[in-house]
Every structure is written in structure tokens, then in C-alpha cells.
Amino acid sequence: MQASENTNDDFLFIDDSDEDEILDESSGEVWKVLIVDDDPEIHSVTQLALSDLIVLGRRLEYLHAYSGEEANTMIEQEQDIVLVLLDVVMETDDAGLKVVKHIREALGRDDIRIVLRTGQPGYAPEESVIKDYDINDYKTKTELTRRKLVTTVYAAIRSYQQITTVTQSSEGLEKIIDGAANLLELHSVQEFGKGVLSQIKPLLHGYSKGVFCARGHGIIDGADDLGLYVLAQDGWENTYVNRKLEQIGQKIISENVHACFQQKEHIRSDENLTLYLTRGGYRAVIFIELEAPMSELDKQLIEVFLSNVSIGYENVHLFQKLRNAAYKDWLTDLPNRLQFLNLLDDFSTSGSDDLVASLVDINHFSDINDGLGQDVGNNLLTSVSHRLMGLGGKVTVARVGADVFGLIGPDSVLCPEKLAEVFSQPFEAGEQLLPINVCLGFCRKTDAGQGGVKVLNQINIALNLAKKNRDKHVQYYKQEMEDQTLWRLGMIRQLRTDFADNRLELWYQPQLALKSGKVIGAEALLRWRTADGNFVSPAVFIPLAEYSGLIIDIGEWVVNQACKNIKAIEAEGFNDVGISVNVSIPQFRQDNFVDTIIDATKKYHVETSKLELEITENILMDDPQLVIDALAKLKEQGISIALDDFGTGYSSLSYLQKLPIDRLKVDRSFINDITEDGQSLLADTIIGLGKQLGLNVIAEGIEDELQEAHLISQGCDEVQGFFYAKPMPANEFLEFLKKN
């Protein structure tokens, strides 16, 4: 071998180094170095040469392996090895290279630095191997003076530290990016605060526990001051959340958070960290208790994290404002209808069977708004909301409509008696003192369906029935109510379908002159024959038609059918027979009601006097002037008018004089017992009244000869009933005319 220029270099680890680095005695950390060589003397000499070496403020700690296999096992067990001084040739010529491959490929440890050493230069690895496996250095053992060994070790450890710092920074940045993305999905400030703490925890190595604080106004219900509240915590007590800082009994937290909030800057110490967060006028403070002081990398990552989090903090506040707008009533600050549905979702799944949900509807609220002004109405609603909230914290109050409030609470509090007390005294509305009445609909948890929409529908059913109850405006929901509603909707749907399919028919019950027995006309009666051939009673489907509004179309069809049949009867030579049809109040309310009647007579070229309209006393009670005006116009066109069911309602006799009627009809209820002693007074009175007013009087429901005889004795003009003929289809009525 050729001699080195420096003969001292021929000796392994000759001491030619400068002064070593000074050790920081306060640091207990070390760099773990693994020496791998099958020659024990190399271990001793290497450790001796590096015995006093201090690198970046840390001592070296040595681990020893005497074969490649032993080295692999030790590296797997010791996760914090930073440097491997590795002999190439041991149990095999390439044992060291196999260790390198195991470290890089099998273990995936790219951070460990590797220095290859060999006493046999002929076994040096190829250059491609050094590049492929990221080998830090390669030396023959005869090349290594102490200075060169120290330099090699120092460079390798600094390289390890730089790689570790970059890796930690990269991992930290990934955590920041992922954390910021996750935080953007949180839609309440409390959730956001909890998310921030959960994201800081893995990012900050000395993290122990923390709290997230901000002003509670607009975030916490009932917080109407500018005090600082704990919105989230990690590692402390759950009871801290949504409480004022002063109330949690942690002086160090309170002092640091207030100081940070006032100074608008971070406060750092070895024991704790107080971070100031601000964006778009929204401010928060994060207090963290530390188990160990922060590193420079920690400080840098925290700054980057806060800059990303601040954007999310502004966004969550904006979202909270949008949420408040979406879920809170603008006037009363109560939950609105949408939020009440969410509350009813929870109600329907609650395990508490003593809960009840209710709707409170203020009667005649529109009159207050119209008469006293909207400001008074708004003041009234605010007063009502305040008094309802006085029921106690266990009752949730919401405003679900213009004058409707929703409540959820225990049935011991939320009951008709307690709510009656709420509304027993007048309410202040500005300068007004207003007494009000309400309708109440209830649904017990035991009767509730699944989901808020379902429950709200159930309470609405109860409320609507309460409104219709004249005696007591209170109703609890029962399943049969909904069954009745579903049946009604099904019947209305079927009625619409069958009407469109021409399954409705007009039948006719003959009307006769009492003295002569001559048929002078017929009452047109509506019949509904379903697809299966069965009939539905008019007492069932007429109210459904009126309720659904279908009576308008049906009524127009009836008038046209009646006119058509009048013409058909005329064609058979019966020129003195008229048809009477019944009309309802919804028809009168149509602007073109009179025109549709006249148009039908013109369409079929029918004399208007042959068409008679029957109205009931109840129609007259509903809107007297509307009915009188329409009948007057029809009377001018020659249409005959009959008043049916007279004496069964509560209308004033004064209206009888105002009505342009031609015929007065005695209801069957007055005829049933007419032949019994003392039971004919009302029928006789109505007949006599009609005669005095110059009206034709017709009695309906005649079933026997004795009833007929009594009516003749009283001077009744006309009759109809089963004693003469039952209602019959149009073709049978024509045959009846021919026979009589």
C-alpha cells in the first residue's frame, strides 16, 4: 500500500481534532449511534475516539452490533437511532449492504444516516449502490483519523437533524392543511373551538390541555353582555363550557386570557401558551397548558396554523349569523318554524313519555293588526313570548307562524290549565292593554309519530279541531283524528276522479200539487255511484265537495244537467214541469255565479221560470247580504227561488221579508210527527206564515195518508215524499210523468 502524505493518518483515529463543542449540562438528550462491526476492537477504538464528542449540544450514546443480522434486529427495536457506522464485510462479503437495504427498503427509514466503513478496499460498493441507498459516507478504516471521523459523524448527525426538521415541518403543514379543511366543516362557534383544540393537540408536542374562549353574546343563549366565555375545552372540566371565565375558578386561565384579549398579542411562557386569534372583527383566545417548552419549529407551525384557522373562525361566525337568520324568529328571538321542526325531531325520539308538544294560536290577531296597527301587534307578540317563556326552563318556546307559538315541555307544566293562567291576564302592547283568547292543540309523546314534520302535522290536526270546537278551544291529538283526516282526503281524491269520469248522476224526486195530485216538478238530487257500483250518501260527499271547493264545478254541472233534462221533458210534451236544484254558499261567493245560471238556461233554451234554486236557511245565515243580492239578480231574470229547511236554523224572520223567494219548504223534521197530538204546531205555523207572505208552501218527507190529510187541512200547496215517489234516475222520472 502506498504511504499517506501524512504518516500520522496511517494510524486509526490519531487525535488531530480541535477543541470539542461545549456540552449544555441542562440537556438530558443524546444522539444514539449504532456501531456495526464483527471486530470488537473496532467498537472500542471508535467509542474511545468519539468519547468526549458533543454534537449540537448533545452527547453520543453508543449501541453495538457484531453482525448484519444483529444490526437489523437492533434498528427495529431502537426507533431513535440517528447514525449507523457500518462495516461492509462481516459474516458475508455484502452483509453491510444488506443492512443498508433493510434500513431503507424494509423499514422505510430514510432519516437514519449511514456511514460505511471497510478494512478491505477491494470490497468497496459500487457508486450506484451508494446513490441508490442514500449512504451518507464511505471510508476505509485506514483513512479515518479522529478528525475525519468526528467530521463525518458531525455532518451525518446535522444531516439527520435537518431531515427530521423538514419531515416534522412537512407533517405539521399537512396537519395544518387537513385540520383547516376539517374546521371549515364545523358550523357552530362551539364546535369550531373544540375542533381547533383537537387540531393543535398533535401539532404542539408539549400540549397538555386547553380552552377556547371568546365573547358569548350572539353565541350563547342568554349571554347579553360582552364577557369572555369558555366555548370549548380539552382536558379540563366539561362544566367549563358556556360559562364565564370568572366562574370556572381557574385564575391563571382568566388572567392570561383577559391579558391576551386586551393586548391583542400572544403570551408565551415555558408553562403555558396564550394565543390571540382575530379575523374580520371576530376575536378569540386559546389558552394551552404545556408539559414542555415550545421548540422553534412548534412556534413556526403554530403561527402558520393560526393564520389558516383565522379564516375559518370568520367563516363560522358568518355561518352562525346565517344560521340565526334561518332558525331564529327576527321579532321575538325565539326558534322559528324550521328550528321547531328540528326540536320536534328530538321530541319524537325522546325516551321521556311525560313530554308534550303544543301549538298556541291567538284568536283574531289579524283584527288587532288591522285595527291598532302592526307595531301594536308586534309588541303583543313579544309580550306573549315573554310570558310563555315564564313557564320555566323545561319548556321550549318557538314562534312558528304569524300568531302561532310552538311549545315543548313536560305535561305537568304544558297543560291547558297552566296555559289558561298564562292568558288569564291582559298583555301590554305599547300603550295598549289587550286581553286575548287562544286555541290550543296538544300532542303527547306517547301519541307522537316519527319525525318533526309528522308531529307538527299531528298538532295541527288537534289545533284545527280546537278552532272548530265552540265550547272549549282545546284539543289533544288522537290517532283516530288523523285516520279521519286521511279518510276525508282519500274520499275527496276519489270524488274528483269519479266526477271527472262522469260517475255523478242527477236523480229526481217528483213534487205534486196537493189538491190535484198533478206532478208540477221535481227536486234534482245528486247521487254518487262509485266504480264498484255502490252509492255514497250525499250527507257524506256534499260536505266534502264544499270543503274541497269541488262544489263549484259540481254545482255548475248540476244546473246544466237540470236545464238539459227540462228540455228533454218538454220534448215529451210536459211543458208545465220545472226542476229545482240546490245551491251552496261557495257557489254564491263566485263572482260569476248569477251569469253561470243564466248562461245554462240560454245554452239549452230553457224558460227561466222552469228552473228553481233551493237555498237553505244556513246559507242565509253565513252571508245574508251576499245571498240576497244574488237572488235579487236571479229573480229579475225569472229564476224561481225556494227556501229550504226553514225553521231549523237561527236566522231572523226579518230576512224572510227581504228574500225574493217564491216558495217556502217545510222541513221533513216538522212533518214526521205531524199527526200526533201537539206535534203539528211548528209545521202549521210555517204553513200559515208562508200563506200570509203570499208564498207557495211545499212540505217534504210525506210518508203516509194521514200526513197528507193534515197538510190538506192546513192549506199546504205542494208535497214530495216516499208516499208519492222515491228519487229516481232521469229516464225513470220521464216514465213516471207519462204514467201520472
C-alpha positions in Angstrom: 0.0 0.0 0.0 1.3 3.5 -0.9 2.1 5.5 2.2 0.0 8.5 3.0 1.5 12.0 2.8 0.7 12.4 6.4 2.2 9.4 8.1 0.1 10.0 11.2 -3.0 9.2 9.1 -1.8 5.6 8.8 -2.8 5.1 12.4 -6.5 4.8 13.1 -8.1 7.7 14.9 -5.0 9.7 15.7 -6.1 12.6 17.8 -5.7 15.6 15.5 -9.0 17.3 16.3 -9.6 20.9 17.5 -11.4 21.8 20.7 -14.7 19.9 21.0 -18.1 21.6 21.4 -19.2 22.5 24.9 -22.0 20.4 26.4 -25.2 22.0 27.7 -25.4 20.2 31.0 -29.1 21.1 31.4 -30.0 18.9 28.4 -30.6 15.2 29.0 -31.0 14.4 25.4 -28.4 12.2 23.5 -27.8 11.1 19.9 -27.9 7.3 19.6 -25.1 5.9 17.4 -25.1 2.2 16.3 -21.6 0.7 15.7 -21.8 -2.4 13.5 -18.6 -4.4 13.1 -17.5 -8.0 13.6 -14.3 -6.9 15.2 -14.8 -5.9 18.9 -11.6 -3.8 18.8 -13.1 -1.5 16.2 -16.0 -0.9 18.6 -13.7 0.0 21.5 -11.5 2.2 19.4 -14.4 4.0 17.7 -16.1 4.7 21.1 -12.8 5.9 22.5 -12.2 8.2 19.6 -15.7 9.8 20.0 -16.0 9.5 23.8 -16.0 13.2 24.5 -17.7 14.4 21.4 -20.6 16.8 21.8 -22.8 17.4 18.7 -25.4 20.2 18.7 -25.5 20.2 22.5 -25.9 16.5 23.0 -23.6 13.6 24.0 -23.4 10.4 21.9 -24.8 7.2 23.2 -23.4 4.0 21.6 -25.2 0.8 20.7 -23.2 -2.2 19.4 -24.0 -4.9 16.9 -21.5 -7.6 15.7 -23.3 -8.9 12.6 -25.6 -7.7 10.0 -28.5 -9.8 11.4 -27.9 -8.4 14.9 -27.8 -4.8 13.5 -31.2 -5.3 11.7 -32.8 -6.5 14.9 -31.4 -3.7 17.0 -32.5 -1.0 14.5 -36.1 -2.4 14.5 -36.1 -2.2 18.3 -34.4 1.2 18.8 -36.6 3.7 16.9 -34.4 6.8 17.8 -31.0 5.7 16.3 -29.7 8.6 14.2 -26.4 7.2 12.8 -25.1 3.8 11.8 -21.3 3.3 11.5 -21.5 0.1 9.4 -18.8 -2.4 8.4 -19.3 -3.7 4.9 -17.8 -7.1 5.2 -18.9 -9.2 8.2 -20.5 -12.7 8.2 -20.7 -12.3 4.4 -18.9 -10.0 1.9 -22.1 -7.9 1.5 -23.6 -8.2 5.0 -23.3 -4.4 5.5 -25.0 -3.6 2.2 -27.9 -6.0 3.2 -28.3 -3.9 6.4 -28.5 -0.8 4.3 -31.1 -2.3 2.1 -33.1 -3.5 5.2 -33.0 0.0 6.7 -34.1 1.8 3.6 -36.5 -0.6 2.0 -37.9 -3.0 4.7 -38.1 -0.4 7.5 -38.6 2.6 5.3 -36.2 4.7 7.5 -34.9 7.4 5.2 -33.9 9.6 8.1 -31.1 7.3 9.6 -27.7 8.4 8.4 -25.3 5.6 7.3 -21.5 5.7 7.1 -19.9 2.6 5.5 -16.5 1.5 6.7 -14.3 -1.3 5.4 -10.8 -2.6 6.2 -10.7 -4.2 2.7 -10.7 -1.6 0.0 -11.3 -4.2 -2.7 -14.8 -4.7 -1.3 -15.9 -1.1 -1.8 -19.5 -0.8 -3.0 -20.2 0.4 -6.4 -21.1 4.1 -6.8 -24.7 3.2 -7.9 -25.2 1.4 -4.6 -24.2 4.5 -2.6 -26.6 6.6 -4.5 -29.5 4.2 -4.5 -29.4 3.6 -0.8 -28.6 7.2 0.4 -25.3 6.2 2.1 -24.0 9.3 3.9 -20.3 8.5 3.5 -17.9 5.7 2.7 -14.4 5.3 4.2 -11.8 2.7 4.6 -10.8 2.2 8.1 -7.2 3.3 7.4 -8.5 6.6 6.1 -10.2 7.6 9.3 -8.2 9.9 11.6 -10.1 11.1 14.6 -10.6 14.5 12.9 -12.1 12.8 9.8 -14.3 10.5 12.0 -15.5 13.5 14.0 -16.2 15.5 10.9 -18.1 12.6 9.3 -20.2 11.9 12.4 -20.9 15.6 13.0 -22.0 16.1 9.3 -24.2 12.9 9.5 -26.0 14.0 12.7 -26.6 17.5 11.4 -27.9 16.0 8.2 -30.3 13.8 10.3 -31.5 16.8 12.3 -32.2 18.8 9.1 -34.1 15.9 7.6 -36.1 15.4 10.8 -36.9 19.1 10.9 -38.0 19.2 7.3 -40.1 16.0 7.9 -41.7 17.4 11.0 -42.4 20.7 9.2 -43.9 18.8 6.3 -46.0 16.6 8.6 -47.0 19.7 10.6 -48.1 21.5 7.5 -50.1 18.5 6.4 -51.8 18.5 9.7 -52.5 22.2 9.4 -54.0 21.8 5.9 -56.1 18.8 6.9 -57.1 20.5 10.2 -58.1 23.7 8.5 -60.2 21.8 6.0 -61.9 19.8 8.8 -62.6 23.0 10.7 -64.3 24.6 7.7 -66.9 21.8 8.0 -67.9 22.9 11.5 -70.9 25.3 11.7 -71.1 26.5 15.2 -68.5 28.5 17.2 -68.5 25.9 20.0 -67.8 23.1 17.5 -65.1 25.2 15.9 -63.4 25.9 19.2 -63.4 22.2 20.1 -62.0 21.4 16.6 -59.2 24.0 17.0 -58.1 22.3 20.2 -58.2 18.9 18.7 -56.0 20.1 15.8 -53.5 21.9 18.0 -53.0 18.9 20.2 -51.0 16.7 17.7 -49.3 19.8 16.3 -47.8 21.1 19.5 -45.5 18.5 21.1 -45.7 20.0 24.6 -49.5 20.3 24.6 -51.2 19.2 27.9 -54.7 20.7 27.8 -56.5 23.8 26.6 -59.6 26.1 26.4 -61.0 28.2 23.6 -62.5 31.5 24.8 -64.5 34.3 23.1 -67.3 36.7 23.9 -70.6 34.9 24.4 -73.0 37.5 23.1 -74.8 36.1 20.0 -73.2 32.7 20.6 -74.5 31.5 23.9 -78.2 31.8 24.7 -78.9 34.3 27.4 -75.4 35.9 27.1 -76.3 39.6 26.6 -73.0 41.1 27.9 -69.5 41.4 26.4 -67.9 39.0 28.9 -65.5 36.3 27.8 -66.8 32.7 28.0 -65.3 29.3 27.6 -66.7 27.9 24.3 -64.7 24.7 24.3 -62.3 22.8 26.5 -59.9 19.8 26.2 -58.5 18.1 29.3 -60.3 20.3 31.9 -63.9 20.0 33.0 -67.0 19.8 30.7 -68.8 22.1 33.1 -66.5 24.9 32.0 -68.2 25.1 28.6 -70.6 28.1 28.0 -69.6 29.6 31.4 -67.9 32.9 32.1 -64.1 32.8 32.7 -64.6 34.2 36.2 -67.0 31.3 37.0 -64.7 28.4 36.3 -62.3 29.1 39.2 -59.0 29.0 37.2 -57.2 32.2 38.0 -54.2 31.6 35.7 -56.6 31.0 32.7 -58.7 34.0 33.4 -55.7 36.3 33.9 -53.9 35.2 30.7 -56.9 35.1 28.5 -58.0 38.6 29.6 -54.5 40.0 29.2 -54.1 38.4 25.7 -57.5 39.7 24.6 -56.7 43.3 25.8 -53.1 43.3 24.5 -54.1 41.7 21.2 -50.9 39.5 21.1 -49.7 36.1 22.1 -48.4 35.4 25.6 -45.7 32.7 25.8 -44.0 31.0 28.8 -42.5 27.6 29.4 -45.6 26.6 31.4 -48.4 27.8 29.1 -49.2 29.4 25.8 -52.0 32.0 25.2 -52.8 32.6 21.5 -54.7 35.6 20.1 -56.9 34.8 17.1 -58.6 37.5 15.1 -60.2 37.9 11.7 -62.9 40.2 10.3 -63.6 41.8 13.7 -64.1 38.4 15.4 -61.7 37.6 18.2 -60.9 34.6 20.3 -58.2 33.5 22.7 -56.8 30.0 23.1 -55.1 29.0 26.4 -52.9 26.0 26.4 -51.1 24.4 29.3 -47.7 23.0 28.4 -45.9 19.9 29.6 -42.6 21.1 28.0 -41.3 24.3 26.5 -42.1 25.0 22.8 -39.4 24.4 20.2 -38.7 26.9 17.4 -40.5 24.5 15.0 -43.5 24.5 17.3 -43.6 28.3 17.2 -43.4 28.4 13.5 -46.1 25.8 13.0 -48.5 27.5 15.4 -48.2 30.8 13.6 -49.0 29.1 10.3 -51.8 27.2 11.9 -53.4 30.4 13.4 -53.2 32.2 10.0 -55.2 29.3 8.4 -57.6 28.9 11.4 -58.4 32.6 11.5 -60.2 32.3 8.1 -62.3 29.5 9.4 -63.1 31.5 12.5 -64.6 34.3 10.5 -66.5 31.9 8.3 -68.0 30.1 11.3 -69.2 33.4 12.7 -70.8 34.3 9.4 -72.4 30.9 9.2 -73.7 31.3 12.7 -75.3 34.6 11.6 -76.9 32.8 8.7 -78.0 30.0 11.0 -79.6 32.5 13.3 -81.4 34.1 10.4 -82.5 30.7 9.2 -83.5 29.3 12.6 -84.5 32.2 14.7 -87.5 34.5 14.6 -86.5 38.1 13.9 -89.1 39.6 16.2 -89.0 37.5 19.4 -85.5 35.9 19.0 -87.2 32.6 19.6 -86.6 29.5 17.5 -88.7 29.8 14.3 -90.7 27.2 12.5 -87.7 25.5 10.9 -85.9 25.1 14.2 -89.2 24.0 15.9 -89.3 21.1 13.4 -85.7 20.2 14.5 -86.8 20.3 18.1 -89.8 18.1 17.3 -87.4 15.6 15.7 -85.7 15.3 19.1 -89.1 15.3 20.8 -90.3 12.3 18.7 -87.2 10.3 19.5 -87.0 11.2 23.2 -87.3 8.5 25.8 -89.4 10.8 28.1 -93.1 9.8 27.8 -94.2 12.7 30.0 -93.3 15.2 27.3 -96.0 17.1 25.3 -95.8 19.4 22.3 -98.3 22.2 21.7 -99.4 24.9 19.3 -100.9 28.1 20.7 -103.0 30.2 18.2 -104.0 33.7 19.1 -107.6 34.3 18.2 -108.5 37.3 16.0 -104.9 38.5 15.9 -105.4 40.0 12.4 -108.1 42.3 13.8 -105.5 43.7 16.3 -103.1 44.3 13.5 -105.7 45.9 11.2 -107.4 47.9 14.0 -104.4 49.0 16.2 -101.5 48.8 13.8 -98.7 46.4 13.1 -96.4 47.9 15.8 -99.0 47.1 18.5 -99.3 43.6 17.0 -95.6 43.1 17.2 -95.5 44.4 20.8 -98.3 41.9 21.7 -96.4 39.0 20.2 -93.3 40.0 22.1 -95.3 40.2 25.4 -96.8 36.8 24.7 -93.4 35.2 24.0 -92.0 36.6 27.3 -94.9 35.3 29.3 -94.7 31.9 27.6 -91.0 31.7 28.5 -92.0 32.3 32.1 -93.4 28.8 32.1 -89.8 27.7 33.1 -86.6 26.4 31.6 -88.0 23.0 31.0 -90.4 24.4 28.4 -89.0 25.3 24.9 -90.9 28.1 23.2 -90.8 28.9 19.5 -92.7 31.2 17.1 -93.9 29.0 14.2 -96.4 31.4 12.5 -97.6 35.0 12.4 -99.7 34.4 15.5 -98.9 30.8 16.4 -96.4 29.7 19.1 -95.0 26.2 19.5 -94.1 24.7 22.9 -92.4 21.5 24.1 -92.2 20.5 27.7 -93.3 18.2 30.5 -97.1 17.6 30.6 -97.1 18.7 34.2 -96.3 22.3 33.1 -97.5 22.3 29.5 -101.2 21.6 30.1 -104.5 23.5 29.4 -104.8 24.7 33.0 -101.3 26.3 33.1 -101.7 27.9 29.7 -105.1 29.2 30.7 -103.3 31.0 33.6 -100.8 32.5 31.1 -103.6 34.1 29.1 -105.8 34.9 32.0 -104.5 38.5 32.3 -104.3 41.2 29.6 -101.0 41.8 27.8 -99.1 45.0 27.5 -98.6 46.1 23.8 -97.1 49.5 23.8 -99.6 51.8 25.4 -102.4 49.2 25.0 -103.5 46.6 27.5 -105.0 43.8 25.4 -107.0 40.7 26.6 -106.7 37.8 24.2 -108.0 34.3 23.8 -106.2 31.3 22.2 -106.8 27.9 20.7 -104.6 25.1 21.9 -103.6 21.9 20.1 -101.6 19.2 22.0 -99.8 16.0 21.2 -98.4 13.8 23.9 -95.1 12.0 23.3 -96.9 8.7 23.6 -99.2 9.6 20.6 -96.5 11.2 18.5 -95.2 9.9 15.2 -91.7 9.7 14.0 -90.0 13.0 12.8 -90.7 16.6 13.4 -92.8 17.1 10.2 -95.1 14.2 11.3 -95.5 15.6 14.8 -96.2 19.1 13.7 -98.9 17.8 11.4 -100.5 15.9 14.3 -100.5 19.0 16.5 -102.0 21.0 13.6 -104.8 18.4 13.3 -105.6 18.9 17.0 -105.4 22.7 16.7 -107.8 22.8 13.8 -110.3 20.7 15.7 -109.9 23.0 18.7 -110.7 26.0 16.5 -113.9 24.3 15.4 -114.9 23.5 19.0 -117.3 26.3 20.0 -117.4 25.3 23.7 -113.7 24.6 24.5 -110.8 25.7 22.3 -108.5 22.8 23.4 -107.8 19.5 21.8 -105.3 16.7 22.3 -104.3 14.7 19.2 -105.6 11.1 18.9 -104.8 8.7 16.1 -108.4 8.5 15.0 -108.3 12.2 14.2 -105.6 11.6 11.6 -107.4 8.5 10.4 -110.5 10.7 9.8 -108.4 13.3 8.0 -106.8 10.7 5.8 -110.2 9.2 5.0 -111.5 12.6 4.1 -108.6 13.3 1.8 -109.0 9.9 0.2 -112.7 10.5 -0.4 -112.1 13.9 -1.8 -109.5 12.4 -4.2 -111.9 9.7 -5.2 -114.7 12.2 -5.7 -112.6 14.3 -8.0 -111.7 11.3 -10.1 -115.2 10.0 -10.3 -116.6 13.4 -11.1 -114.1 13.7 -14.0 -115.2 10.1 -15.1 -118.9 11.2 -15.1 -119.9 8.9 -12.2 -122.1 11.6 -10.6 -125.8 11.4 -11.5 -128.9 13.5 -11.0 -131.9 11.8 -9.7 -135.3 13.4 -9.4 -138.0 13.2 -6.7 -141.4 14.3 -8.0 -143.2 17.2 -6.5 -147.0 17.3 -6.7 -149.9 19.8 -6.3 -151.6 18.6 -3.1 -155.2 19.1 -4.1 -155.0 17.8 -7.7 -152.2 15.3 -7.4 -150.6 16.6 -10.6 -146.8 16.5 -10.9 -145.7 20.1 -11.1 -141.9 19.5 -10.9 -139.1 17.6 -9.2 -136.2 18.2 -6.9 -132.9 17.3 -8.5 -130.8 15.2 -6.1 -127.1 14.5 -6.6 -126.0 10.8 -6.5 -122.5 9.4 -6.5 -122.1 5.9 -7.8 -118.6 4.6 -7.4 -116.7 2.3 -9.8 -117.8 -0.7 -7.9 -121.5 0.2 -8.3 -122.1 1.3 -4.7 -123.6 4.7 -3.7 -122.0 7.2 -1.4 -124.5 9.1 0.7 -125.0 12.8 -0.2 -124.7 13.5 3.6 -121.1 12.3 3.2 -119.9 13.6 0.0 -121.7 17.0 -0.3 -119.8 18.4 2.8 -116.5 17.0 1.3 -117.3 18.7 -2.0 -117.9 22.0 -0.2 -114.8 21.6 1.9 -112.6 20.9 -1.1 -114.1 23.6 -3.3 -115.2 21.0 -5.8 -118.8 22.0 -5.2 -118.3 25.0 -7.6 -117.7 22.7 -10.6 -120.2 20.2 -9.4 -122.9 22.9 -8.8 -122.4 24.3 -12.4 -122.7 20.7 -13.8 -125.9 20.2 -11.8 -127.5 23.3 -13.2 -126.6 22.4 -16.7 -127.9 18.8 -16.3 -131.1 20.2 -14.8 -131.6 22.5 -17.8 -130.8 19.7 -20.2 -133.5 17.5 -18.6 -136.1 20.3 -18.6 -135.6 20.4 -22.3 -135.9 16.7 -22.6 -139.1 16.7 -20.6 -140.5 19.5 -22.8 -139.8 17.4 -25.8 -142.1 14.7 -24.4 -144.9 17.2 -24.1 -144.6 18.1 -20.4 -144.5 21.8 -20.6 -145.5 22.7 -17.1 -142.9 20.7 -15.2 -139.9 22.5 -13.6 -136.8 21.3 -11.9 -135.5 22.5 -8.5 -131.7 22.4 -7.8 -129.9 23.0 -4.5 -127.1 25.6 -4.3 -124.4 26.2 -1.6 -122.7 29.3 -0.2 -119.4 28.6 -2.0 -121.3 29.0 -5.3 -122.8 32.3 -4.2 -119.3 33.6 -3.4 -118.3 33.2 -7.1 -118.3 36.5 -8.9 -119.9 34.8 -12.0 -122.5 32.8 -10.1 -125.5 34.6 -11.5 -124.0 34.5 -15.0 -123.4 30.7 -14.9 -127.1 30.2 -14.1 -128.4 32.4 -16.8 -125.9 31.1 -19.3 -127.1 27.5 -18.6 -130.8 28.5 -19.4 -129.7 30.2 -22.6 -127.5 27.3 -23.7 -130.4 24.8 -23.5 -133.1 27.4 -24.4 -135.0 26.8 -21.2 -137.6 29.2 -19.8 -136.0 30.6 -16.7 -139.2 30.2 -14.7 -138.9 26.4 -15.0 -135.6 26.4 -13.2 -135.8 26.8 -9.4 -132.9 27.3 -7.0 -133.2 26.0 -3.5 -131.3 27.6 -0.7 -131.1 26.6 3.0 -131.6 28.8 6.0 -127.9 28.1 7.0 -126.7 29.7 3.7 -128.7 32.8 4.6 -127.0 32.9 8.0 -123.5 32.7 6.5 -123.6 35.9 4.5 -127.1 37.3 4.3 -126.5 40.3 2.1 -124.4 38.4 -0.4 -127.2 35.9 -0.9 -130.0 38.5 -1.1 -128.1 40.5 -3.7 -127.5 37.4 -5.9 -131.1 36.1 -5.5 -132.4 39.5 -6.5 -130.5 39.4 -9.7 -131.7 35.9 -10.5 -135.2 36.9 -9.7 -135.0 39.7 -12.2 -134.1 37.1 -14.8 -137.2 35.0 -14.0 -135.5 32.3 -11.9 -137.7 30.8 -9.1 -136.3 30.8 -5.6 -137.3 28.3 -2.8 -136.2 28.5 0.9 -135.5 25.0 2.2 -135.2 23.8 5.9 -137.0 26.9 7.1 -137.3 26.9 10.9 -134.3 24.6 11.5 -131.7 27.4 11.8 -131.4 30.7 13.7 -132.0 33.3 11.0 -134.0 36.3 11.7 -137.6 36.4 10.4 -136.8 39.9 9.1 -134.7 38.3 6.4 -137.7 36.3 5.2 -139.3 39.6 4.1 -136.2 40.7 2.3 -135.6 37.5 0.4 -137.1 37.4 -3.2 -138.4 33.9 -2.7 -141.4 32.2 -4.4 -141.7 29.0 -2.4 -141.3 28.1 1.3 -140.3 24.5 2.1 -141.4 22.8 5.3 -138.6 20.5 6.5 -139.3 16.8 7.0 -138.3 17.1 10.7 -141.6 19.1 11.2 -143.6 16.5 9.2 -142.5 13.3 10.9 -144.8 13.6 13.9 -147.4 15.9 12.4 -150.3 13.5 13.1 -149.5 13.1 16.8 -151.3 15.3 19.4 -149.5 18.6 19.9 -146.7 17.9 17.4 -148.1 19.8 14.4 -147.7 23.3 15.8 -144.5 24.3 14.1 -145.5 22.8 10.7 -148.9 24.5 10.9 -147.2 27.9 11.9 -144.7 27.7 8.9 -147.6 26.9 6.5 -149.6 29.8 7.9 -146.7 32.2 7.7 -146.0 31.2 4.1 -149.6 31.8 3.1 -149.6 35.2 4.8 -146.5 36.2 2.9 -148.1 35.1 -0.4 -145.7 32.2 -0.9 -146.3 28.7 -2.2 -145.7 26.2 0.6 -144.3 22.7 -0.1 -143.9 20.0 2.5 -141.3 17.3 2.1 -141.0 13.9 3.7 -144.6 12.8 3.3 -144.8 9.1 4.1 -148.5 8.3 4.7 -152.1 9.3 4.0 -152.7 10.8 7.5 -149.8 13.3 7.0 -151.2 14.2 3.6 -154.7 14.7 5.1 -153.4 17.0 7.8 -151.4 19.1 5.2 -154.6 19.5 3.1 -156.5 20.7 6.1 -153.8 23.3 6.7 -153.9 24.6 3.1 -150.5 23.4 2.1 -149.9 23.8 -1.6 -147.5 21.1 -2.7 -145.8 18.0 -1.4 -143.0 15.5 -2.1 -142.0 12.3 -0.3 -141.8 8.5 -0.4 -145.6 8.4 -0.1 -145.7 9.6 -3.7 -142.4 8.5 -5.2 -138.7 8.0 -4.3 -135.9 9.8 -6.1 -135.3 8.1 -9.5 -133.0 8.5 -12.5 -134.0 10.8 -15.3 -135.3 8.1 -17.6 -137.5 6.7 -14.8 -138.8 10.1 -13.9 -139.9 10.6 -17.5 -141.8 7.3 -17.3 -143.3 8.4 -14.0 -144.6 11.6 -15.7 -146.1 9.5 -18.5 -148.0 7.3 -16.0 -149.2 10.2 -13.9 
